[in-house]
Amino acid sequence: MTGLAAIANICVYCGSSPGHDPAFMRAAERFGGILAENGVGLVYGGGNLGLMGAIARATLEAGGRVTGIIPGFLARREHMLEAVQELLVVDDMHSRKRLMFEKADAFVAFPGGVGTLEELVEQLTWVQLGRHDKPVLIADLQGFWGPLLVLLDHMRESGFIRRPYEARYLVCDEVEDILPALRAAYAAEAHPRRDLPHEF
């Protein structure tokens, strides 16, 4: 198996709301189709609302594989999508994030709210601390993540993100560029993959 074919599953963090710009929903649906067309599985938060539901349904409709992971207390609130091939109902958010990490080879942050931001920043922190080498990509669709990217640059300029401990991430502003960027980054990793230890 070559590096370009090595990504089996991508975890997508995204909003359980559609957002005000219809372009976000179109992008989520397009990316679901891209995953299915390329034989890459989707790992996501298990809901059927907003961008979250759109990407999962689009992946399924195009014949792709979907793993949904949702804590029981959100199953009704986020309209748990039972049509996925693998649906895991867990006890809490901590378990959800752990399983999403373990089942994915790379991570993408689509537009979303505080929960999406928290999941993205957690992955950036784990990369910064050397806990794993899986690619993390910020999908800056319609400039949504621009303020965060400015803040990260400000942190570097202010000396709080230092070069030896860079928060490494990719940025794409077109949905068609996401998978090629992730595959290239995955293939470029020369040293062994690392996973989070039991205590993280």
RAZI-V563323 format. One record per backbone hydrogen bond with DSSP energy under -1.0 kcal/mol. CO is the residue of the C=O (numbers start at 0). NH is the residue of the N-H. E is the energy in kcal/mol with one decimal. If there is no record, write none. Layout:
BEGIN
co:CO nh:NH e:E
co:CO nh:NH e:E
END
This chain:
BEGIN
co:2 nh:5 e:-1.2
co:7 nh:40 e:-3.2
co:8 nh:104 e:-2.9
co:9 nh:42 e:-2.5
co:10 nh:107 e:-2.6
co:12 nh:109 e:-3.0
co:14 nh:51 e:-2.1
co:16 nh:50 e:-1.5
co:20 nh:23 e:-2.0
co:21 nh:25 e:-2.1
co:22 nh:26 e:-2.3
co:23 nh:27 e:-2.3
co:24 nh:28 e:-2.5
co:25 nh:29 e:-2.5
co:26 nh:30 e:-2.6
co:27 nh:31 e:-2.1
co:28 nh:32 e:-1.8
co:29 nh:33 e:-2.3
co:30 nh:34 e:-2.6
co:31 nh:35 e:-2.1
co:32 nh:36 e:-2.7
co:33 nh:37 e:-1.5
co:34 nh:39 e:-2.6
co:35 nh:38 e:-1.4
co:40 nh:9 e:-2.8
co:41 nh:66 e:-3.1
co:42 nh:11 e:-2.4
co:43 nh:68 e:-2.0
co:45 nh:80 e:-2.5
co:48 nh:52 e:-2.5
co:49 nh:53 e:-2.1
co:50 nh:54 e:-2.5
co:51 nh:55 e:-1.6
co:52 nh:56 e:-2.8
co:53 nh:57 e:-2.2
co:54 nh:58 e:-1.9
co:55 nh:59 e:-2.4
co:56 nh:60 e:-2.9
co:57 nh:61 e:-1.5
co:58 nh:63 e:-3.1
co:59 nh:62 e:-2.0
co:64 nh:41 e:-2.7
co:65 nh:85 e:-1.8
co:66 nh:43 e:-2.4
co:67 nh:87 e:-3.0
co:69 nh:89 e:-2.0
co:70 nh:73 e:-2.0
co:71 nh:74 e:-1.1
co:73 nh:77 e:-2.9
co:74 nh:79 e:-3.0
co:75 nh:78 e:-1.0
co:77 nh:47 e:-2.7
co:85 nh:67 e:-2.9
co:87 nh:69 e:-2.6
co:89 nh:71 e:-2.5
co:91 nh:95 e:-1.9
co:92 nh:96 e:-2.7
co:93 nh:97 e:-2.1
co:94 nh:98 e:-2.4
co:95 nh:99 e:-2.4
co:96 nh:100 e:-2.1
co:97 nh:101 e:-2.5
co:98 nh:102 e:-2.2
co:100 nh:103 e:-1.0
co:105 nh:10 e:-2.8
co:106 nh:136 e:-2.7
co:107 nh:12 e:-3.1
co:108 nh:138 e:-2.3
co:110 nh:14 e:-2.1
co:112 nh:116 e:-2.4
co:113 nh:117 e:-2.7
co:114 nh:118 e:-2.2
co:115 nh:119 e:-2.4
co:116 nh:120 e:-2.8
co:117 nh:121 e:-2.0
co:118 nh:122 e:-1.9
co:119 nh:123 e:-2.3
co:120 nh:124 e:-2.3
co:121 nh:125 e:-2.4
co:122 nh:126 e:-2.3
co:123 nh:127 e:-2.4
co:124 nh:128 e:-2.2
co:125 nh:130 e:-3.0
co:126 nh:129 e:-1.6
co:134 nh:106 e:-2.3
co:135 nh:169 e:-2.6
co:136 nh:108 e:-2.4
co:137 nh:139 e:-1.3
co:137 nh:171 e:-2.0
co:138 nh:140 e:-2.1
co:139 nh:142 e:-1.6
co:140 nh:143 e:-2.1
co:142 nh:145 e:-1.6
co:144 nh:148 e:-2.3
co:145 nh:149 e:-2.4
co:146 nh:150 e:-2.1
co:147 nh:151 e:-2.6
co:148 nh:152 e:-2.1
co:149 nh:153 e:-2.4
co:150 nh:154 e:-2.3
co:151 nh:155 e:-1.9
co:152 nh:156 e:-2.8
co:153 nh:157 e:-1.9
co:154 nh:159 e:-2.9
co:154 nh:160 e:-1.0
co:155 nh:158 e:-1.6
co:161 nh:164 e:-1.7
co:162 nh:165 e:-1.1
co:165 nh:167 e:-1.3
co:169 nh:137 e:-3.1
co:171 nh:139 e:-2.2
co:173 nh:176 e:-1.6
co:174 nh:177 e:-1.1
co:176 nh:180 e:-1.9
co:177 nh:181 e:-2.4
co:178 nh:182 e:-2.7
co:179 nh:183 e:-2.3
co:180 nh:184 e:-2.2
co:181 nh:185 e:-2.6
co:182 nh:186 e:-2.5
co:183 nh:187 e:-1.5
END
